[in-house]
Amino acid sequence: MLKLIGHLIAAALIFIVFFAIAWIVSWLLYRLNEIHAFPAPIFQALSGIEVWLTYADWGVCIIVLVMGTWRFVNEIVRGNL
């Protein structure tokens, strides 16, 4: 039971860190643009990077969730928990 609780806490921490990084980068981009506006092409390129960072964030979180679920179910079936 302690392994399950530890696993859930660790997974939640990973998700929170990934989302926090994506949010901070997004916030910094728009805050810097408010202070001193970027030229349009540069701002569009940075916005594109921000979108792909968000996609990568979701992808990593999905992989962590699926792999964690797979490992947990696998350990239950084998009786290692």
N, CA, C and O atoms as CSV, one atom per row, in Angstrom:
chain,resi,resn,atom,element,x,y,z
A,1,MET,N,N,0.824,-1.192,0.000
A,1,MET,CA,C,0.000,0.000,0.000
A,1,MET,C,C,0.875,1.266,0.000
A,1,MET,O,O,0.534,2.262,-0.637
A,2,LEU,N,N,1.996,1.213,0.716
A,2,LEU,CA,C,2.883,2.369,0.739
A,2,LEU,C,C,3.505,2.623,-0.638
A,2,LEU,O,O,3.747,3.772,-1.007
A,3,LYS,N,N,3.764,1.552,-1.396
A,3,LYS,CA,C,4.313,1.724,-2.741
A,3,LYS,C,C,3.309,2.445,-3.638
A,3,LYS,O,O,3.691,3.293,-4.444
A,4,LEU,N,N,2.030,2.111,-3.499
A,4,LEU,CA,C,0.996,2.770,-4.299
A,4,LEU,C,C,0.927,4.254,-3.956
A,4,LEU,O,O,0.890,5.096,-4.854
A,5,ILE,N,N,0.911,4.579,-2.683
A,5,ILE,CA,C,0.839,5.974,-2.263
A,5,ILE,C,C,2.085,6.734,-2.731
A,5,ILE,O,O,1.983,7.858,-3.223
A,6,GLY,N,N,3.241,6.126,-2.578
A,6,GLY,CA,C,4.478,6.749,-3.051
A,6,GLY,C,C,4.470,6.963,-4.553
A,6,GLY,O,O,4.914,7.999,-5.047
A,7,HIS,N,N,3.962,5.973,-5.276
A,7,HIS,CA,C,3.877,6.076,-6.730
A,7,HIS,C,C,2.946,7.218,-7.133
A,7,HIS,O,O,3.278,7.996,-8.028
A,8,LEU,N,N,1.805,7.326,-6.497
A,8,LEU,CA,C,0.849,8.377,-6.829
A,8,LEU,C,C,1.405,9.760,-6.498
A,8,LEU,O,O,1.211,10.706,-7.262
A,9,ILE,N,N,2.083,9.879,-5.385
A,9,ILE,CA,C,2.683,11.163,-5.013
A,9,ILE,C,C,3.781,11.548,-6.004
A,9,ILE,O,O,3.858,12.701,-6.426
A,10,ALA,N,N,4.622,10.597,-6.374
A,10,ALA,CA,C,5.703,10.872,-7.327
A,10,ALA,C,C,5.131,11.257,-8.696
A,10,ALA,O,O,5.616,12.200,-9.322
A,11,ALA,N,N,4.119,10.548,-9.160
A,11,ALA,CA,C,3.500,10.869,-10.453
A,11,ALA,C,C,2.867,12.255,-10.412
A,11,ALA,O,O,3.005,13.027,-11.361
A,12,ALA,N,N,2.177,12.575,-9.326
A,12,ALA,CA,C,1.563,13.898,-9.196
A,12,ALA,C,C,2.630,14.981,-9.213
A,12,ALA,O,O,2.432,16.028,-9.829
A,13,LEU,N,N,3.740,14.754,-8.561
A,13,LEU,CA,C,4.828,15.729,-8.534
A,13,LEU,C,C,5.411,15.933,-9.933
A,13,LEU,O,O,5.700,17.062,-10.329
A,14,ILE,N,N,5.580,14.852,-10.671
A,14,ILE,CA,C,6.089,14.954,-12.043
A,14,ILE,C,C,5.136,15.782,-12.903
A,14,ILE,O,O,5.575,16.668,-13.637
A,15,PHE,N,N,3.834,15.499,-12.816
A,15,PHE,CA,C,2.857,16.256,-13.589
A,15,PHE,C,C,2.884,17.732,-13.211
A,15,PHE,O,O,2.848,18.594,-14.089
A,16,ILE,N,N,2.946,18.032,-11.937
A,16,ILE,CA,C,2.948,19.421,-11.482
A,16,ILE,C,C,4.188,20.155,-11.991
A,16,ILE,O,O,4.093,21.303,-12.423
A,17,VAL,N,N,5.340,19.505,-11.943
A,17,VAL,CA,C,6.576,20.145,-12.416
A,17,VAL,C,C,6.507,20.413,-13.915
A,17,VAL,O,O,6.876,21.498,-14.363
A,18,PHE,N,N,6.042,19.441,-14.697
A,18,PHE,CA,C,5.948,19.641,-16.142
A,18,PHE,C,C,4.991,20.782,-16.481
A,18,PHE,O,O,5.314,21.632,-17.311
A,19,PHE,N,N,3.831,20.807,-15.854
A,19,PHE,CA,C,2.875,21.871,-16.138
A,19,PHE,C,C,3.391,23.223,-15.659
A,19,PHE,O,O,3.154,24.239,-16.313
A,20,ALA,N,N,4.087,23.250,-14.535
A,20,ALA,CA,C,4.633,24.510,-14.023
A,20,ALA,C,C,5.687,25.074,-14.980
A,20,ALA,O,O,5.717,26.280,-15.224
A,21,ILE,N,N,6.537,24.224,-15.514
A,21,ILE,CA,C,7.559,24.685,-16.459
A,21,ILE,C,C,6.902,25.287,-17.699
A,21,ILE,O,O,7.290,26.367,-18.143
A,22,ALA,N,N,5.917,24.597,-18.254
A,22,ALA,CA,C,5.234,25.117,-19.446
A,22,ALA,C,C,4.523,26.430,-19.131
A,22,ALA,O,O,4.553,27.356,-19.941
A,23,TRP,N,N,3.889,26.520,-17.973
A,23,TRP,CA,C,3.171,27.733,-17.614
A,23,TRP,C,C,4.143,28.901,-17.399
A,23,TRP,O,O,3.870,30.017,-17.841
A,24,ILE,N,N,5.252,28.658,-16.738
A,24,ILE,CA,C,6.241,29.716,-16.476
A,24,ILE,C,C,6.822,30.240,-17.788
A,24,ILE,O,O,6.970,31.450,-17.960
A,25,VAL,N,N,7.148,29.345,-18.705
A,25,VAL,CA,C,7.683,29.788,-19.998
A,25,VAL,C,C,6.639,30.637,-20.732
A,25,VAL,O,O,6.975,31.677,-21.298
A,26,SER,N,N,5.395,30.205,-20.722
A,26,SER,CA,C,4.324,30.956,-21.369
A,26,SER,C,C,4.155,32.327,-20.726
A,26,SER,O,O,4.044,33.334,-21.426
A,27,TRP,N,N,4.134,32.369,-19.417
A,27,TRP,CA,C,3.967,33.634,-18.695
A,27,TRP,C,C,5.129,34.583,-18.978
A,27,TRP,O,O,4.922,35.774,-19.212
A,28,LEU,N,N,6.350,34.053,-18.955
A,28,LEU,CA,C,7.525,34.888,-19.226
A,28,LEU,C,C,7.498,35.472,-20.640
A,28,LEU,O,O,7.861,36.629,-20.850
A,29,LEU,N,N,7.067,34.663,-21.601
A,29,LEU,CA,C,7.000,35.128,-22.982
A,29,LEU,C,C,6.057,36.325,-23.097
A,29,LEU,O,O,6.418,37.345,-23.684
A,30,TYR,N,N,4.871,36.206,-22.547
A,30,TYR,CA,C,3.919,37.302,-22.652
A,30,TYR,C,C,4.304,38.497,-21.778
A,30,TYR,O,O,4.038,39.641,-22.145
A,31,ARG,N,N,4.916,38.244,-20.649
A,31,ARG,CA,C,5.365,39.348,-19.790
A,31,ARG,C,C,6.484,40.132,-20.474
A,31,ARG,O,O,6.462,41.363,-20.469
A,32,LEU,N,N,7.457,39.441,-21.059
A,32,LEU,CA,C,8.526,40.117,-21.793
A,32,LEU,C,C,7.979,40.887,-22.992
A,32,LEU,O,O,8.471,41.966,-23.323
A,33,ASN,N,N,6.960,40.327,-23.639
A,33,ASN,CA,C,6.349,41.012,-24.772
A,33,ASN,C,C,5.617,42.276,-24.314
A,33,ASN,O,O,5.566,43.252,-25.063
A,34,GLU,N,N,5.059,42.283,-23.119
A,34,GLU,CA,C,4.414,43.487,-22.583
A,34,GLU,C,C,5.444,44.573,-22.280
A,34,GLU,O,O,5.210,45.754,-22.540
A,35,ILE,N,N,6.575,44.165,-21.734
A,35,ILE,CA,C,7.609,45.135,-21.359
A,35,ILE,C,C,8.228,45.777,-22.603
A,35,ILE,O,O,8.332,47.000,-22.694
A,36,HIS,N,N,8.627,44.959,-23.534
A,36,HIS,CA,C,9.232,45.446,-24.779
A,36,HIS,C,C,8.774,44.502,-25.889
A,36,HIS,O,O,9.211,43.353,-25.966
A,37,ALA,N,N,7.898,45.001,-26.732
A,37,ALA,CA,C,7.279,44.151,-27.761
A,37,ALA,C,C,8.327,43.562,-28.700
A,37,ALA,O,O,9.213,44.259,-29.194
A,38,PHE,N,N,8.198,42.262,-28.930
A,38,PHE,CA,C,9.057,41.584,-29.892
A,38,PHE,C,C,8.610,41.958,-31.304
A,38,PHE,O,O,7.436,42.264,-31.514
A,39,PRO,N,N,9.526,41.939,-32.273
A,39,PRO,CA,C,9.080,42.055,-33.669
A,39,PRO,C,C,8.141,40.890,-34.002
A,39,PRO,O,O,8.288,39.794,-33.460
A,40,ALA,N,N,7.191,41.131,-34.884
A,40,ALA,CA,C,6.145,40.142,-35.182
A,40,ALA,C,C,6.704,38.759,-35.557
A,40,ALA,O,O,6.227,37.762,-35.017
A,41,PRO,N,N,7.692,38.658,-36.457
A,41,PRO,CA,C,8.172,37.313,-36.813
A,41,PRO,C,C,8.805,36.571,-35.624
A,41,PRO,O,O,8.647,35.359,-35.484
A,42,ILE,N,N,9.514,37.308,-34.786
A,42,ILE,CA,C,10.151,36.679,-33.625
A,42,ILE,C,C,9.090,36.229,-32.632
A,42,ILE,O,O,9.186,35.139,-32.067
A,43,PHE,N,N,8.069,37.071,-32.418
A,43,PHE,CA,C,7.002,36.701,-31.494
A,43,PHE,C,C,6.240,35.483,-32.007
A,43,PHE,O,O,5.867,34.618,-31.216
A,44,GLN,N,N,6.005,35.400,-33.303
A,44,GLN,CA,C,5.327,34.239,-33.878
A,44,GLN,C,C,6.172,32.980,-33.705
A,44,GLN,O,O,5.642,31.914,-33.391
A,45,ALA,N,N,7.485,33.100,-33.909
A,45,ALA,CA,C,8.368,31.945,-33.725
A,45,ALA,C,C,8.370,31.495,-32.267
A,45,ALA,O,O,8.300,30.299,-31.988
A,46,LEU,N,N,8.450,32.446,-31.339
A,46,LEU,CA,C,8.420,32.094,-29.918
A,46,LEU,C,C,7.079,31.488,-29.517
A,46,LEU,O,O,7.028,30.570,-28.699
A,47,SER,N,N,6.004,31.999,-30.089
A,47,SER,CA,C,4.680,31.434,-29.800
A,47,SER,C,C,4.580,30.003,-30.328
A,47,SER,O,O,3.975,29.139,-29.693
A,48,GLY,N,N,5.180,29.763,-31.491
A,48,GLY,CA,C,5.194,28.404,-32.034
A,48,GLY,C,C,5.971,27.451,-31.137
A,48,GLY,O,O,5.553,26.315,-30.910
A,49,ILE,N,N,7.105,27.923,-30.629
A,49,ILE,CA,C,7.891,27.106,-29.694
A,49,ILE,C,C,7.086,26.833,-28.433
A,49,ILE,O,O,7.114,25.728,-27.892
A,50,GLU,N,N,6.371,27.849,-27.971
A,50,GLU,CA,C,5.538,27.680,-26.775
A,50,GLU,C,C,4.455,26.616,-27.001
A,50,GLU,O,O,4.187,25.799,-26.120
A,51,VAL,N,N,3.842,26.635,-28.178
A,51,VAL,CA,C,2.809,25.631,-28.486
A,51,VAL,C,C,3.423,24.239,-28.495
A,51,VAL,O,O,2.847,23.308,-27.932
A,52,TRP,N,N,4.574,24.084,-29.120
A,52,TRP,CA,C,5.211,22.771,-29.170
A,52,TRP,C,C,5.694,22.326,-27.794
A,52,TRP,O,O,5.706,21.131,-27.500
A,53,LEU,N,N,6.092,23.276,-26.950
A,53,LEU,CA,C,6.447,22.938,-25.570
A,53,LEU,C,C,5.225,22.399,-24.828
A,53,LEU,O,O,5.335,21.450,-24.051
A,54,THR,N,N,4.077,22.999,-25.064
A,54,THR,CA,C,2.839,22.510,-24.452
A,54,THR,C,C,2.512,21.106,-24.949
A,54,THR,O,O,2.143,20.237,-24.159
A,55,TYR,N,N,2.646,20.881,-26.258
A,55,TYR,CA,C,2.410,19.535,-26.799
A,55,TYR,C,C,3.381,18.514,-26.198
A,55,TYR,O,O,2.983,17.406,-25.838
A,56,ALA,N,N,4.644,18.892,-26.094
A,56,ALA,CA,C,5.635,17.990,-25.505
A,56,ALA,C,C,5.307,17.714,-24.047
A,56,ALA,O,O,5.479,16.592,-23.570
A,57,ASP,N,N,4.840,18.726,-23.345
A,57,ASP,CA,C,4.442,18.576,-21.948
A,57,ASP,C,C,3.319,17.552,-21.824
A,57,ASP,O,O,3.384,16.641,-20.999
A,58,TRP,N,N,2.305,17.710,-22.638
A,58,TRP,CA,C,1.191,16.743,-22.609
A,58,TRP,C,C,1.676,15.347,-22.981
A,58,TRP,O,O,1.285,14.363,-22.353
A,59,GLY,N,N,2.528,15.259,-24.005
A,59,GLY,CA,C,3.036,13.952,-24.429
A,59,GLY,C,C,3.812,13.245,-23.325
A,59,GLY,O,O,3.615,12.055,-23.081
A,60,VAL,N,N,4.690,13.981,-22.663
A,60,VAL,CA,C,5.476,13.380,-21.580
A,60,VAL,C,C,4.557,12.948,-20.433
A,60,VAL,O,O,4.734,11.873,-19.860
A,61,CYS,N,N,3.588,13.783,-20.107
A,61,CYS,CA,C,2.660,13.429,-19.026
A,61,CYS,C,C,1.850,12.176,-19.367
A,61,CYS,O,O,1.617,11.331,-18.503
A,62,ILE,N,N,1.429,12.061,-20.609
A,62,ILE,CA,C,0.683,10.867,-21.029
A,62,ILE,C,C,1.576,9.635,-20.949
A,62,ILE,O,O,1.141,8.582,-20.483
A,63,ILE,N,N,2.819,9.760,-21.401
A,63,ILE,CA,C,3.749,8.626,-21.335
A,63,ILE,C,C,3.981,8.203,-19.886
A,63,ILE,O,O,3.966,7.012,-19.574
A,64,VAL,N,N,4.196,9.178,-19.003
A,64,VAL,CA,C,4.411,8.866,-17.585
A,64,VAL,C,C,3.183,8.171,-17.003
A,64,VAL,O,O,3.312,7.195,-16.264
A,65,LEU,N,N,2.002,8.668,-17.334
A,65,LEU,CA,C,0.770,8.070,-16.824
A,65,LEU,C,C,0.586,6.636,-17.318
A,65,LEU,O,O,0.276,5.741,-16.532
A,66,VAL,N,N,0.777,6.421,-18.613
A,66,VAL,CA,C,0.594,5.081,-19.184
A,66,VAL,C,C,1.646,4.109,-18.652
A,66,VAL,O,O,1.316,2.984,-18.279
A,67,MET,N,N,2.902,4.533,-18.617
A,67,MET,CA,C,3.953,3.643,-18.128
A,67,MET,C,C,3.778,3.338,-16.638
A,67,MET,O,O,4.007,2.208,-16.205
A,68,GLY,N,N,3.378,4.331,-15.862
A,68,GLY,CA,C,3.128,4.098,-14.444
A,68,GLY,C,C,1.968,3.148,-14.220
A,68,GLY,O,O,2.026,2.278,-13.351
A,69,THR,N,N,0.909,3.319,-15.008
A,69,THR,CA,C,-0.238,2.422,-14.908
A,69,THR,C,C,0.160,1.006,-15.314
A,69,THR,O,O,-0.214,0.037,-14.653
A,70,TRP,N,N,0.918,0.891,-16.404
A,70,TRP,CA,C,1.374,-0.419,-16.874
A,70,TRP,C,C,2.215,-1.121,-15.797
A,70,TRP,O,O,2.026,-2.304,-15.517
A,71,ARG,N,N,3.126,-0.380,-15.216
A,71,ARG,CA,C,3.990,-0.964,-14.180
A,71,ARG,C,C,3.175,-1.403,-12.970
A,71,ARG,O,O,3.386,-2.491,-12.433
A,72,PHE,N,N,2.242,-0.551,-12.541
A,72,PHE,CA,C,1.426,-0.869,-11.377
A,72,PHE,C,C,0.581,-2.116,-11.627
A,72,PHE,O,O,0.535,-3.013,-10.784
A,73,VAL,N,N,-0.088,-2.178,-12.780
A,73,VAL,CA,C,-0.925,-3.345,-13.105
A,73,VAL,C,C,-0.060,-4.587,-13.240
A,73,VAL,O,O,-0.445,-5.664,-12.784
A,74,ASN,N,N,1.096,-4.449,-13.857
A,74,ASN,CA,C,2.007,-5.571,-14.023
A,74,ASN,C,C,2.453,-6.116,-12.661
A,74,ASN,O,O,2.530,-7.330,-12.476
A,75,GLU,N,N,2.747,-5.225,-11.712
A,75,GLU,CA,C,3.160,-5.669,-10.385
A,75,GLU,C,C,2.003,-6.317,-9.621
A,75,GLU,O,O,2.223,-7.237,-8.833
A,76,ILE,N,N,0.789,-5.853,-9.844
A,76,ILE,CA,C,-0.361,-6.474,-9.202
A,76,ILE,C,C,-0.562,-7.894,-9.735
A,76,ILE,O,O,-0.793,-8.830,-8.968
A,77,VAL,N,N,-0.472,-8.040,-11.060
A,77,VAL,CA,C,-0.678,-9.359,-11.682
A,77,VAL,C,C,0.399,-10.338,-11.221
A,77,VAL,O,O,0.105,-11.506,-10.966
A,78,ARG,N,N,1.624,-9.880,-11.113
A,78,ARG,CA,C,2.722,-10.762,-10.683
A,78,ARG,C,C,2.744,-10.966,-9.180
A,78,ARG,O,O,3.460,-11.839,-8.691
A,79,GLY,N,N,1.980,-10.182,-8.438
A,79,GLY,CA,C,1.916,-10.325,-6.990
A,79,GLY,C,C,3.085,-9.707,-6.259
A,79,GLY,O,O,3.405,-10.121,-5.144
A,80,ASN,N,N,3.729,-8.724,-6.864
A,80,ASN,CA,C,4.894,-8.096,-6.227
A,80,ASN,C,C,4.537,-6.966,-5.285
A,80,ASN,O,O,5.402,-6.458,-4.571
A,81,LEU,N,N,3.273,-6.563,-5.270
A,81,LEU,CA,C,2.918,-5.436,-4.393
A,81,LEU,C,C,2.649,-5.885,-3.007
A,81,LEU,O,O,2.338,-5.066,-2.142
